[in-house]
């Protein structure tokens, strides 16, 4: 179990901090897909699965595609 963000710095995940406030971190899933998250105490918070290079959350993008088709 991770007690701080750096505990998730595992080879292959390309763990890194993102710019901005509040502080967020990123883990690579595949291609441009990332899990991004904040941290509070000993817990990950505001967890998103997204293509952050496009600036949109993956879930929001899929929901919009499903609603239109």
CHARMM-style PDB file with segment names, atoms N, HN, CA, C and O in Angstrom:
ATOM      1  N   UNK     1       0.839  -1.182   0.000  1.00  0.00      PROA
ATOM      2  CA  UNK     1       0.000   0.000   0.000  1.00  0.00      PROA
ATOM      3  C   UNK     1       0.883   1.243   0.000  1.00  0.00      PROA
ATOM      4  O   UNK     1       1.891   1.315   0.702  1.00  0.00      PROA
ATOM      5  N   UNK     2       0.484   2.191  -0.786  1.00  0.00      PROA
ATOM      6  HN  UNK     2      -0.335   2.133  -1.357  1.00  0.00      PROA
ATOM      7  CA  UNK     2       1.221   3.443  -0.875  1.00  0.00      PROA
ATOM      8  C   UNK     2       0.806   4.371   0.271  1.00  0.00      PROA
ATOM      9  O   UNK     2      -0.380   4.541   0.552  1.00  0.00      PROA
ATOM     10  N   UNK     3       1.789   4.954   0.913  1.00  0.00      PROA
ATOM     11  HN  UNK     3       2.752   4.816   0.684  1.00  0.00      PROA
ATOM     12  CA  UNK     3       1.527   5.926   1.970  1.00  0.00      PROA
ATOM     13  C   UNK     3       1.840   7.343   1.519  1.00  0.00      PROA
ATOM     14  O   UNK     3       1.457   8.314   2.171  1.00  0.00      PROA
ATOM     15  N   UNK     4       2.545   7.452   0.386  1.00  0.00      PROA
ATOM     16  HN  UNK     4       2.856   6.663  -0.143  1.00  0.00      PROA
ATOM     17  CA  UNK     4       2.873   8.755  -0.205  1.00  0.00      PROA
ATOM     18  C   UNK     4       3.010   8.555  -1.710  1.00  0.00      PROA
ATOM     19  O   UNK     4       3.269   7.439  -2.161  1.00  0.00      PROA
ATOM     20  N   UNK     5       2.841   9.615  -2.489  1.00  0.00      PROA
ATOM     21  HN  UNK     5       2.630  10.522  -2.122  1.00  0.00      PROA
ATOM     22  CA  UNK     5       2.881   9.465  -3.948  1.00  0.00      PROA
ATOM     23  C   UNK     5       4.119   8.738  -4.468  1.00  0.00      PROA
ATOM     24  O   UNK     5       4.000   7.903  -5.365  1.00  0.00      PROA
ATOM     25  N   UNK     6       5.281   9.027  -3.941  1.00  0.00      PROA
ATOM     26  HN  UNK     6       5.378   9.705  -3.212  1.00  0.00      PROA
ATOM     27  CA  UNK     6       6.509   8.417  -4.464  1.00  0.00      PROA
ATOM     28  C   UNK     6       6.552   6.906  -4.279  1.00  0.00      PROA
ATOM     29  O   UNK     6       7.359   6.228  -4.913  1.00  0.00      PROA
ATOM     30  N   UNK     7       5.681   6.367  -3.407  1.00  0.00      PROA
ATOM     31  HN  UNK     7       5.025   6.918  -2.892  1.00  0.00      PROA
ATOM     32  CA  UNK     7       5.596   4.912  -3.266  1.00  0.00      PROA
ATOM     33  C   UNK     7       5.078   4.271  -4.552  1.00  0.00      PROA
ATOM     34  O   UNK     7       5.221   3.062  -4.740  1.00  0.00      PROA
ATOM     35  N   UNK     8       4.478   5.068  -5.438  1.00  0.00      PROA
ATOM     36  HN  UNK     8       4.362   6.049  -5.285  1.00  0.00      PROA
ATOM     37  CA  UNK     8       3.951   4.566  -6.712  1.00  0.00      PROA
ATOM     38  C   UNK     8       4.966   4.686  -7.844  1.00  0.00      PROA
ATOM     39  O   UNK     8       4.639   4.414  -8.999  1.00  0.00      PROA
ATOM     40  N   UNK     9       6.184   5.086  -7.527  1.00  0.00      PROA
ATOM     41  HN  UNK     9       6.450   5.306  -6.589  1.00  0.00      PROA
ATOM     42  CA  UNK     9       7.236   5.231  -8.533  1.00  0.00      PROA
ATOM     43  C   UNK     9       7.812   3.849  -8.855  1.00  0.00      PROA
ATOM     44  O   UNK     9       8.890   3.481  -8.390  1.00  0.00      PROA
ATOM     45  N   UNK    10       7.066   3.100  -9.661  1.00  0.00      PROA
ATOM     46  HN  UNK    10       6.190   3.399 -10.039  1.00  0.00      PROA
ATOM     47  CA  UNK    10       7.407   1.725 -10.018  1.00  0.00      PROA
ATOM     48  C   UNK    10       7.871   1.708 -11.475  1.00  0.00      PROA
ATOM     49  O   UNK    10       7.272   2.362 -12.329  1.00  0.00      PROA
ATOM     50  N   UNK    11       8.929   0.967 -11.750  1.00  0.00      PROA
ATOM     51  HN  UNK    11       9.415   0.437 -11.056  1.00  0.00      PROA
ATOM     52  CA  UNK    11       9.475   0.895 -13.108  1.00  0.00      PROA
ATOM     53  C   UNK    11       8.375   0.587 -14.121  1.00  0.00      PROA
ATOM     54  O   UNK    11       7.579  -0.330 -13.922  1.00  0.00      PROA
ATOM     55  N   UNK    12       8.335   1.356 -15.205  1.00  0.00      PROA
ATOM     56  HN  UNK    12       8.982   2.102 -15.367  1.00  0.00      PROA
ATOM     57  CA  UNK    12       7.380   1.136 -16.278  1.00  0.00      PROA
ATOM     58  C   UNK    12       6.133   2.010 -16.202  1.00  0.00      PROA
ATOM     59  O   UNK    12       5.430   2.162 -17.201  1.00  0.00      PROA
ATOM     60  N   UNK    13       5.846   2.590 -15.034  1.00  0.00      PROA
ATOM     61  HN  UNK    13       6.418   2.466 -14.222  1.00  0.00      PROA
ATOM     62  CA  UNK    13       4.649   3.413 -14.880  1.00  0.00      PROA
ATOM     63  C   UNK    13       4.882   4.876 -15.249  1.00  0.00      PROA
ATOM     64  O   UNK    13       3.931   5.653 -15.337  1.00  0.00      PROA
ATOM     65  N   UNK    14       6.138   5.254 -15.466  1.00  0.00      PROA
ATOM     66  HN  UNK    14       6.911   4.624 -15.395  1.00  0.00      PROA
ATOM     67  CA  UNK    14       6.486   6.642 -15.808  1.00  0.00      PROA
ATOM     68  C   UNK    14       5.861   7.640 -14.837  1.00  0.00      PROA
ATOM     69  O   UNK    14       5.307   8.659 -15.247  1.00  0.00      PROA
ATOM     70  N   UNK    15       5.957   7.338 -13.570  1.00  0.00      PROA
ATOM     71  HN  UNK    15       6.407   6.509 -13.237  1.00  0.00      PROA
ATOM     72  CA  UNK    15       5.432   8.191 -12.506  1.00  0.00      PROA
ATOM     73  C   UNK    15       6.111   9.557 -12.549  1.00  0.00      PROA
ATOM     74  O   UNK    15       7.334   9.646 -12.659  1.00  0.00      PROA
ATOM     75  N   UNK    16       5.315  10.618 -12.460  1.00  0.00      PROA
ATOM     76  HN  UNK    16       4.322  10.546 -12.371  1.00  0.00      PROA
ATOM     77  CA  UNK    16       5.893  11.959 -12.355  1.00  0.00      PROA
ATOM     78  C   UNK    16       4.862  12.947 -11.840  1.00  0.00      PROA
ATOM     79  O   UNK    16       3.656  12.738 -11.972  1.00  0.00      PROA
ATOM     80  N   UNK    17       5.359  14.026 -11.250  1.00  0.00      PROA
ATOM     81  HN  UNK    17       6.338  14.195 -11.143  1.00  0.00      PROA
ATOM     82  CA  UNK    17       4.503  15.102 -10.785  1.00  0.00      PROA
ATOM     83  C   UNK    17       4.119  16.003 -11.953  1.00  0.00      PROA
ATOM     84  O   UNK    17       4.883  16.174 -12.902  1.00  0.00      PROA
ATOM     85  N   UNK    18       2.934  16.569 -11.865  1.00  0.00      PROA
ATOM     86  HN  UNK    18       2.313  16.430 -11.093  1.00  0.00      PROA
ATOM     87  CA  UNK    18       2.454  17.493 -12.886  1.00  0.00      PROA
ATOM     88  C   UNK    18       2.570  18.918 -12.378  1.00  0.00      PROA
ATOM     89  O   UNK    18       2.581  19.152 -11.169  1.00  0.00      PROA
ATOM     90  N   UNK    19       2.657  19.867 -13.292  1.00  0.00      PROA
ATOM     91  HN  UNK    19       2.649  19.677 -14.273  1.00  0.00      PROA
ATOM     92  CA  UNK    19       2.694  21.273 -12.915  1.00  0.00      PROA
ATOM     93  C   UNK    19       1.303  21.708 -12.502  1.00  0.00      PROA
ATOM     94  O   UNK    19       0.307  21.127 -12.933  1.00  0.00      PROA
ATOM     95  N   UNK    20       1.238  22.726 -11.668  1.00  0.00      PROA
ATOM     96  HN  UNK    20       2.047  23.198 -11.318  1.00  0.00      PROA
ATOM     97  CA  UNK    20      -0.050  23.286 -11.290  1.00  0.00      PROA
ATOM     98  C   UNK    20      -0.325  23.174  -9.810  1.00  0.00      PROA
ATOM     99  O   UNK    20       0.433  22.572  -9.049  1.00  0.00      PROA
ATOM    100  N   UNK    21      -1.419  23.767  -9.435  1.00  0.00      PROA
ATOM    101  HN  UNK    21      -2.034  24.256 -10.053  1.00  0.00      PROA
ATOM    102  CA  UNK    21      -1.843  23.764  -8.050  1.00  0.00      PROA
ATOM    103  C   UNK    21      -3.341  23.508  -8.021  1.00  0.00      PROA
ATOM    104  O   UNK    21      -4.075  24.182  -8.745  1.00  0.00      PROA
ATOM    105  N   UNK    22      -3.825  22.580  -7.231  1.00  0.00      PROA
ATOM    106  HN  UNK    22      -3.229  22.033  -6.643  1.00  0.00      PROA
ATOM    107  CA  UNK    22      -3.061  21.752  -6.297  1.00  0.00      PROA
ATOM    108  C   UNK    22      -2.220  20.711  -7.032  1.00  0.00      PROA
ATOM    109  O   UNK    22      -2.491  20.368  -8.183  1.00  0.00      PROA
ATOM    110  N   UNK    23      -1.198  20.221  -6.343  1.00  0.00      PROA
ATOM    111  HN  UNK    23      -0.978  20.500  -5.408  1.00  0.00      PROA
ATOM    112  CA  UNK    23      -0.263  19.260  -6.916  1.00  0.00      PROA
ATOM    113  C   UNK    23      -0.983  17.983  -7.316  1.00  0.00      PROA
ATOM    114  O   UNK    23      -1.821  17.470  -6.574  1.00  0.00      PROA
ATOM    115  N   UNK    24      -0.640  17.467  -8.520  1.00  0.00      PROA
ATOM    116  HN  UNK    24       0.041  17.884  -9.123  1.00  0.00      PROA
ATOM    117  CA  UNK    24      -1.179  16.199  -9.020  1.00  0.00      PROA
ATOM    118  C   UNK    24      -0.024  15.351  -9.551  1.00  0.00      PROA
ATOM    119  O   UNK    24       1.050  15.869  -9.856  1.00  0.00      PROA
ATOM    120  N   UNK    25      -0.257  14.058  -9.656  1.00  0.00      PROA
ATOM    121  HN  UNK    25      -1.130  13.638  -9.408  1.00  0.00      PROA
ATOM    122  CA  UNK    25       0.728  13.123 -10.163  1.00  0.00      PROA
ATOM    123  C   UNK    25       0.123  12.308 -11.286  1.00  0.00      PROA
ATOM    124  O   UNK    25      -1.096  12.273 -11.454  1.00  0.00      PROA
ATOM    125  N   UNK    26       0.987  11.647 -12.060  1.00  0.00      PROA
ATOM    126  HN  UNK    26       1.977  11.676 -11.924  1.00  0.00      PROA
ATOM    127  CA  UNK    26       0.544  10.879 -13.219  1.00  0.00      PROA
ATOM    128  C   UNK    26       1.246   9.524 -13.253  1.00  0.00      PROA
ATOM    129  O   UNK    26       2.429   9.411 -12.934  1.00  0.00      PROA
ATOM    130  N   UNK    27       0.481   8.490 -13.652  1.00  0.00      PROA
ATOM    131  HN  UNK    27      -0.481   8.583 -13.911  1.00  0.00      PROA
ATOM    132  CA  UNK    27       1.007   7.157 -13.922  1.00  0.00      PROA
ATOM    133  C   UNK    27       0.566   6.758 -15.322  1.00  0.00      PROA
ATOM    134  O   UNK    27      -0.603   6.921 -15.669  1.00  0.00      PROA
ATOM    135  N   UNK    28       1.481   6.241 -16.129  1.00  0.00      PROA
ATOM    136  HN  UNK    28       2.431   6.109 -15.848  1.00  0.00      PROA
ATOM    137  CA  UNK    28       1.147   5.814 -17.486  1.00  0.00      PROA
ATOM    138  C   UNK    28       0.389   4.494 -17.441  1.00  0.00      PROA
ATOM    139  O   UNK    28       0.758   3.582 -16.700  1.00  0.00      PROA
ATOM    140  N   UNK    29      -0.673   4.397 -18.237  1.00  0.00      PROA
ATOM    141  HN  UNK    29      -0.972   5.138 -18.838  1.00  0.00      PROA
ATOM    142  CA  UNK    29      -1.419   3.149 -18.393  1.00  0.00      PROA
ATOM    143  C   UNK    29      -1.015   2.530 -19.719  1.00  0.00      PROA
ATOM    144  O   UNK    29      -0.479   1.422 -19.752  1.00  0.00      PROA
ATOM    145  N   UNK    30      -1.272   3.242 -20.820  1.00  0.00      PROA
ATOM    146  HN  UNK    30      -1.707   4.142 -20.793  1.00  0.00      PROA
ATOM    147  CA  UNK    30      -0.886   2.793 -22.160  1.00  0.00      PROA
ATOM    148  C   UNK    30      -0.999   3.977 -23.109  1.00  0.00      PROA
ATOM    149  O   UNK    30      -1.831   4.860 -22.897  1.00  0.00      PROA
ATOM    150  N   UNK    31      -0.185   4.009 -24.139  1.00  0.00      PROA
ATOM    151  HN  UNK    31       0.490   3.292 -24.311  1.00  0.00      PROA
ATOM    152  CA  UNK    31      -0.240   5.119 -25.097  1.00  0.00      PROA
ATOM    153  C   UNK    31      -0.259   6.462 -24.390  1.00  0.00      PROA
ATOM    154  O   UNK    31       0.637   6.761 -23.601  1.00  0.00      PROA
ATOM    155  N   UNK    32      -1.280   7.282 -24.667  1.00  0.00      PROA
ATOM    156  HN  UNK    32      -2.009   7.039 -25.308  1.00  0.00      PROA
ATOM    157  CA  UNK    32      -1.433   8.575 -23.998  1.00  0.00      PROA
ATOM    158  C   UNK    32      -2.318   8.491 -22.761  1.00  0.00      PROA
ATOM    159  O   UNK    32      -2.516   9.504 -22.089  1.00  0.00      PROA
ATOM    160  N   UNK    33      -2.856   7.317 -22.440  1.00  0.00      PROA
ATOM    161  HN  UNK    33      -2.695   6.495 -22.986  1.00  0.00      PROA
ATOM    162  CA  UNK    33      -3.748   7.186 -21.287  1.00  0.00      PROA
ATOM    163  C   UNK    33      -2.959   7.208 -19.982  1.00  0.00      PROA
ATOM    164  O   UNK    33      -1.941   6.532 -19.836  1.00  0.00      PROA
ATOM    165  N   UNK    34      -3.455   8.000 -19.047  1.00  0.00      PROA
ATOM    166  HN  UNK    34      -4.283   8.549 -19.166  1.00  0.00      PROA
ATOM    167  CA  UNK    34      -2.801   8.150 -17.752  1.00  0.00      PROA
ATOM    168  C   UNK    34      -3.824   8.087 -16.638  1.00  0.00      PROA
ATOM    169  O   UNK    34      -4.990   8.431 -16.830  1.00  0.00      PROA
ATOM    170  N   UNK    35      -3.379   7.644 -15.472  1.00  0.00      PROA
ATOM    171  HN  UNK    35      -2.431   7.364 -15.317  1.00  0.00      PROA
ATOM    172  CA  UNK    35      -4.126   7.841 -14.242  1.00  0.00      PROA
ATOM    173  C   UNK    35      -3.490   9.056 -13.592  1.00  0.00      PROA
ATOM    174  O   UNK    35      -2.289   9.059 -13.320  1.00  0.00      PROA
ATOM    175  N   UNK    36      -4.282  10.084 -13.341  1.00  0.00      PROA
ATOM    176  HN  UNK    36      -5.257  10.081 -13.561  1.00  0.00      PROA
ATOM    177  CA  UNK    36      -3.792  11.280 -12.658  1.00  0.00      PROA
ATOM    178  C   UNK    36      -4.531  11.390 -11.337  1.00  0.00      PROA
ATOM    179  O   UNK    36      -5.686  10.982 -11.220  1.00  0.00      PROA
ATOM    180  N   UNK    37      -3.848  11.949 -10.341  1.00  0.00      PROA
ATOM    181  HN  UNK    37      -2.909  12.281 -10.436  1.00  0.00      PROA
ATOM    182  CA  UNK    37      -4.437  12.003  -9.012  1.00  0.00      PROA
ATOM    183  C   UNK    37      -3.766  13.067  -8.153  1.00  0.00      PROA
ATOM    184  O   UNK    37      -2.632  13.474  -8.401  1.00  0.00      PROA
ATOM    185  N   UNK    38      -4.497  13.500  -7.143  1.00  0.00      PROA
ATOM    186  HN  UNK    38      -5.419  13.169  -6.942  1.00  0.00      PROA
ATOM    187  CA  UNK    38      -3.956  14.353  -6.098  1.00  0.00      PROA
ATOM    188  C   UNK    38      -3.642  13.478  -4.892  1.00  0.00      PROA
ATOM    189  O   UNK    38      -3.798  12.258  -4.947  1.00  0.00      PROA
ATOM    190  N   UNK    39      -3.202  14.097  -3.810  1.00  0.00      PROA
ATOM    191  HN  UNK    39      -3.076  15.088  -3.766  1.00  0.00      PROA
ATOM    192  CA  UNK    39      -2.860  13.334  -2.610  1.00  0.00      PROA
ATOM    193  C   UNK    39      -3.250  14.131  -1.380  1.00  0.00      PROA
ATOM    194  O   UNK    39      -3.016  15.337  -1.311  1.00  0.00      PROA
ATOM    195  N   UNK    40      -3.847  13.450  -0.406  1.00  0.00      PROA
ATOM    196  HN  UNK    40      -4.037  12.470  -0.462  1.00  0.00      PROA
ATOM    197  CA  UNK    40      -4.214  14.073   0.858  1.00  0.00      PROA
ATOM    198  C   UNK    40      -3.916  13.101   1.987  1.00  0.00      PROA
ATOM    199  O   UNK    40      -4.493  12.014   2.034  1.00  0.00      PROA
ATOM    200  N   UNK    41      -3.031  13.471   2.890  1.00  0.00      PROA
ATOM    201  HN  UNK    41      -2.562  14.354   2.852  1.00  0.00      PROA
ATOM    202  CA  UNK    41      -2.643  12.575   3.984  1.00  0.00      PROA
ATOM    203  C   UNK    41      -1.977  11.333   3.441  1.00  0.00      PROA
ATOM    204  O   UNK    41      -0.886  11.406   2.876  1.00  0.00      PROA
ATOM    205  N   UNK    42      -2.631  10.181   3.608  1.00  0.00      PROA
ATOM    206  HN  UNK    42      -3.518  10.122   4.066  1.00  0.00      PROA
ATOM    207  CA  UNK    42      -2.105   8.911   3.099  1.00  0.00      PROA
ATOM    208  C   UNK    42      -2.974   8.344   1.985  1.00  0.00      PROA
ATOM    209  O   UNK    42      -2.953   7.139   1.735  1.00  0.00      PROA
ATOM    210  N   UNK    43      -3.748   9.212   1.308  1.00  0.00      PROA
ATOM    211  HN  UNK    43      -3.765  10.191   1.511  1.00  0.00      PROA
ATOM    212  CA  UNK    43      -4.704   8.734   0.309  1.00  0.00      PROA
ATOM    213  C   UNK    43      -4.612   9.483  -1.013  1.00  0.00      PROA
ATOM    214  O   UNK    43      -4.425  10.699  -1.045  1.00  0.00      PROA
ATOM    215  N   UNK    44      -4.747   8.738  -2.095  1.00  0.00      PROA
ATOM    216  HN  UNK    44      -4.899   7.750  -2.070  1.00  0.00      PROA
ATOM    217  CA  UNK    44      -4.910   9.355  -3.412  1.00  0.00      PROA
ATOM    218  C   UNK    44      -6.324   9.919  -3.471  1.00  0.00      PROA
ATOM    219  O   UNK    44      -7.270   9.289  -2.998  1.00  0.00      PROA
ATOM    220  N   UNK    45      -6.464  11.108  -4.053  1.00  0.00      PROA
ATOM    221  HN  UNK    45      -5.695  11.619  -4.436  1.00  0.00      PROA
ATOM    222  CA  UNK    45      -7.777  11.760  -4.165  1.00  0.00      PROA
ATOM    223  C   UNK    45      -7.953  12.285  -5.573  1.00  0.00      PROA
ATOM    224  O   UNK    45      -6.979  12.438  -6.310  1.00  0.00      PROA
ATOM    225  N   UNK    46      -9.196  12.562  -5.954  1.00  0.00      PROA
ATOM    226  HN  UNK    46      -9.987  12.437  -5.356  1.00  0.00      PROA
ATOM    227  CA  UNK    46      -9.503  13.120  -7.277  1.00  0.00      PROA
ATOM    228  C   UNK    46      -8.814  12.325  -8.384  1.00  0.00      PROA
ATOM    229  O   UNK    46      -8.086  12.883  -9.205  1.00  0.00      PROA
ATOM    230  N   UNK    47      -9.052  11.028  -8.391  1.00  0.00      PROA
ATOM    231  HN  UNK    47      -9.643  10.574  -7.724  1.00  0.00      PROA
ATOM    232  CA  UNK    47      -8.399  10.113  -9.332  1.00  0.00      PROA
ATOM    233  C   UNK    47      -9.134  10.153 -10.673  1.00  0.00      PROA
ATOM    234  O   UNK    47     -10.358  10.024 -10.727  1.00  0.00      PROA
ATOM    235  N   UNK    48      -8.368  10.333 -11.756  1.00  0.00      PROA
ATOM    236  HN  UNK    48      -7.375  10.437 -11.712  1.00  0.00      PROA
ATOM    237  CA  UNK    48      -8.938  10.383 -13.097  1.00  0.00      PROA
ATOM    238  C   UNK    48      -8.176   9.439 -14.022  1.00  0.00      PROA
ATOM    239  O   UNK    48      -6.972   9.240 -13.860  1.00  0.00      PROA
ATOM    240  N   UNK    49      -8.880   8.860 -14.991  1.00  0.00      PROA
ATOM    241  HN  UNK    49      -9.858   9.022 -15.123  1.00  0.00      PROA
ATOM    242  CA  UNK    49      -8.276   8.079 -16.065  1.00  0.00      PROA
ATOM    243  C   UNK    49      -8.476   8.920 -17.317  1.00  0.00      PROA
ATOM    244  O   UNK    49      -9.610   9.133 -17.746  1.00  0.00      PROA
ATOM    245  N   UNK    50      -7.395   9.396 -17.903  1.00  0.00      PROA
ATOM    246  HN  UNK    50      -6.473   9.223 -17.555  1.00  0.00      PROA
ATOM    247  CA  UNK    50      -7.541  10.379 -18.976  1.00  0.00      PROA
ATOM    248  C   UNK    50      -6.392  10.346 -19.964  1.00  0.00      PROA
ATOM    249  O   UNK    50      -5.319   9.807 -19.692  1.00  0.00      PROA
ATOM    250  N   UNK    51      -6.651  10.937 -21.118  1.00  0.00      PROA
ATOM    251  HN  UNK    51      -7.522  11.374 -21.340  1.00  0.00      PROA
ATOM    252  CA  UNK    51      -5.608  11.263 -22.082  1.00  0.00      PROA
ATOM    253  C   UNK    51      -5.307  12.727 -21.809  1.00  0.00      PROA
ATOM    254  O   UNK    51      -5.893  13.615 -22.427  1.00  0.00      PROA
ATOM    255  N   UNK    52      -4.392  12.973 -20.883  1.00  0.00      PROA
ATOM    256  HN  UNK    52      -3.915  12.252 -20.381  1.00  0.00      PROA
ATOM    257  CA  UNK    52      -4.203  14.360 -20.464  1.00  0.00      PROA
ATOM    258  C   UNK    52      -3.493  15.195 -21.512  1.00  0.00      PROA
ATOM    259  O   UNK    52      -3.386  16.410 -21.350  1.00  0.00      PROA
ATOM    260  N   UNK    53      -3.005  14.585 -22.579  1.00  0.00      PROA
ATOM    261  HN  UNK    53      -3.092  13.598 -22.711  1.00  0.00      PROA
ATOM    262  CA  UNK    53      -2.435  15.362 -23.677  1.00  0.00      PROA
ATOM    263  C   UNK    53      -3.538  16.064 -24.455  1.00  0.00      PROA
ATOM    264  O   UNK    53      -3.293  17.085 -25.098  1.00  0.00      PROA
ATOM    265  N   UNK    54      -4.764  15.517 -24.399  1.00  0.00      PROA
ATOM    266  HN  UNK    54      -4.963  14.688 -23.877  1.00  0.00      PROA
ATOM    267  CA  UNK    54      -5.920  16.147 -25.029  1.00  0.00      PROA
ATOM    268  C   UNK    54      -6.633  17.076 -24.060  1.00  0.00      PROA
ATOM    269  O   UNK    54      -7.406  17.935 -24.485  1.00  0.00      PROA
ATOM    270  N   UNK    55      -6.383  16.918 -22.754  1.00  0.00      PROA
ATOM    271  HN  UNK    55      -5.755  16.221 -22.409  1.00  0.00      PROA
ATOM    272  CA  UNK    55      -6.995  17.773 -21.755  1.00  0.00      PROA
ATOM    273  C   UNK    55      -8.406  17.374 -21.373  1.00  0.00      PROA
ATOM    274  O   UNK    55      -9.120  18.163 -20.755  1.00  0.00      PROA
ATOM    275  N   UNK    56      -8.831  16.150 -21.731  1.00  0.00      PROA
ATOM    276  HN  UNK    56      -8.250  15.509 -22.233  1.00  0.00      PROA
ATOM    277  CA  UNK    56     -10.175  15.693 -21.378  1.00  0.00      PROA
ATOM    278  C   UNK    56     -10.081  14.372 -20.642  1.00  0.00      PROA
ATOM    279  O   UNK    56      -9.240  13.529 -20.953  1.00  0.00      PROA
ATOM    280  N   UNK    57     -10.955  14.202 -19.661  1.00  0.00      PROA
ATOM    281  HN  UNK    57     -11.639  14.886 -19.409  1.00  0.00      PROA
ATOM    282  CA  UNK    57     -11.028  12.935 -18.947  1.00  0.00      PROA
ATOM    283  C   UNK    57     -11.533  11.836 -19.866  1.00  0.00      PROA
ATOM    284  O   UNK    57     -12.417  12.071 -20.689  1.00  0.00      PROA
ATOM    285  N   UNK    58     -10.981  10.646 -19.732  1.00  0.00      PROA
ATOM    286  HN  UNK    58     -10.262  10.456 -19.063  1.00  0.00      PROA
ATOM    287  CA  UNK    58     -11.355   9.510 -20.576  1.00  0.00      PROA
ATOM    288  C   UNK    58     -12.827   9.149 -20.383  1.00  0.00      PROA
ATOM    289  O   UNK    58     -13.542   8.914 -21.356  1.00  0.00      PROA
ATOM    290  N   UNK    59     -13.273   9.106 -19.145  1.00  0.00      PROA
ATOM    291  HN  UNK    59     -12.691   9.297 -18.354  1.00  0.00      PROA
ATOM    292  CA  UNK    59     -14.659   8.763 -18.878  1.00  0.00      PROA
ATOM    293  C   UNK    59     -15.618   9.760 -19.490  1.00  0.00      PROA
ATOM    294  O   UNK    59     -16.640   9.365 -20.050  1.00  0.00      PROA
ATOM    295  N   UNK    60     -15.312  11.042 -19.397  1.00  0.00      PROA
ATOM    296  HN  UNK    60     -14.482  11.363 -18.942  1.00  0.00      PROA
ATOM    297  CA  UNK    60     -16.164  12.077 -19.978  1.00  0.00      PROA
ATOM    298  C   UNK    60     -16.207  11.939 -21.494  1.00  0.00      PROA
ATOM    299  O   UNK    60     -17.265  12.090 -22.105  1.00  0.00      PROA
ATOM    300  N   UNK    61     -15.067  11.654 -22.096  1.00  0.00      PROA
ATOM    301  HN  UNK    61     -14.208  11.530 -21.600  1.00  0.00      PROA
ATOM    302  CA  UNK    61     -14.964  11.505 -23.546  1.00  0.00      PROA
ATOM    303  C   UNK    61     -15.805  10.317 -24.025  1.00  0.00      PROA
ATOM    304  O   UNK    61     -16.521  10.423 -25.021  1.00  0.00      PROA
ATOM    305  N   UNK    62     -15.719   9.189 -23.316  1.00  0.00      PROA
ATOM    306  HN  UNK    62     -15.137   9.103 -22.507  1.00  0.00      PROA
ATOM    307  CA  UNK    62     -16.486   7.994 -23.675  1.00  0.00      PROA
ATOM    308  C   UNK    62     -17.972   8.222 -23.477  1.00  0.00      PROA
ATOM    309  O   UNK    62     -18.782   7.771 -24.287  1.00  0.00      PROA
ATOM    310  N   UNK    63     -18.346   8.925 -22.399  1.00  0.00      PROA
ATOM    311  HN  UNK    63     -17.688   9.292 -21.740  1.00  0.00      PROA
ATOM    312  CA  UNK    63     -19.763   9.195 -22.139  1.00  0.00      PROA
ATOM    313  C   UNK    63     -20.345  10.052 -23.251  1.00  0.00      PROA
ATOM    314  O   UNK    63     -21.469   9.818 -23.694  1.00  0.00      PROA
ATOM    315  N   UNK    64     -19.586  11.045 -23.705  1.00  0.00      PROA
ATOM    316  HN  UNK    64     -18.672  11.236 -23.345  1.00  0.00      PROA
ATOM    317  CA  UNK    64     -20.059  11.915 -24.790  1.00  0.00      PROA
ATOM    318  C   UNK    64     -20.218  11.121 -26.082  1.00  0.00      PROA
ATOM    319  O   UNK    64     -21.179  11.331 -26.823  1.00  0.00      PROA
ATOM    320  N   UNK    65     -19.285  10.212 -26.360  1.00  0.00      PROA
ATOM    321  HN  UNK    65     -18.504  10.042 -25.759  1.00  0.00      PROA
ATOM    322  CA  UNK    65     -19.366   9.406 -27.583  1.00  0.00      PROA
ATOM    323  C   UNK    65     -20.579   8.480 -27.522  1.00  0.00      PROA
ATOM    324  O   UNK    65     -21.265   8.297 -28.527  1.00  0.00      PROA
ATOM    325  N   UNK    66     -20.848   7.898 -26.363  1.00  0.00      PROA
ATOM    326  HN  UNK    66     -20.291   8.047 -25.546  1.00  0.00      PROA
ATOM    327  CA  UNK    66     -21.995   7.011 -26.219  1.00  0.00      PROA
ATOM    328  C   UNK    66     -23.316   7.742 -26.336  1.00  0.00      PROA
ATOM    329  O   UNK    66     -24.291   7.196 -26.853  1.00  0.00      PROA
ATOM    330  N   UNK    67     -23.351   8.978 -25.855  1.00  0.00      PROA
ATOM    331  HN  UNK    67     -22.559   9.421 -25.435  1.00  0.00      PROA
ATOM    332  CA  UNK    67     -24.579   9.764 -25.886  1.00  0.00      PROA
ATOM    333  C   UNK    67     -24.946  10.180 -27.312  1.00  0.00      PROA
ATOM    334  O   UNK    67     -26.119  10.354 -27.640  1.00  0.00      PROA
ATOM    335  N   UNK    68     -23.911  10.336 -28.156  1.00  0.00      PROA
ATOM    336  HN  UNK    68     -22.958  10.194 -27.889  1.00  0.00      PROA
ATOM    337  CA  UNK    68     -24.172  10.797 -29.517  1.00  0.00      PROA
ATOM    338  C   UNK    68     -24.412   9.654 -30.490  1.00  0.00      PROA
ATOM    339  O   UNK    68     -24.878   9.883 -31.607  1.00  0.00      PROA
ATOM    340  N   UNK    69     -24.098   8.414 -30.080  1.00  0.00      PROA
ATOM    341  HN  UNK    69     -23.719   8.228 -29.173  1.00  0.00      PROA
ATOM    342  CA  UNK    69     -24.185   7.322 -31.048  1.00  0.00      PROA
ATOM    343  C   UNK    69     -25.104   6.324 -30.641  1.00  0.00      PROA
ATOM    344  OT1 UNK    69     -25.295   5.334 -31.348  1.00  0.00      PROA
TER     345      UNK     69
END
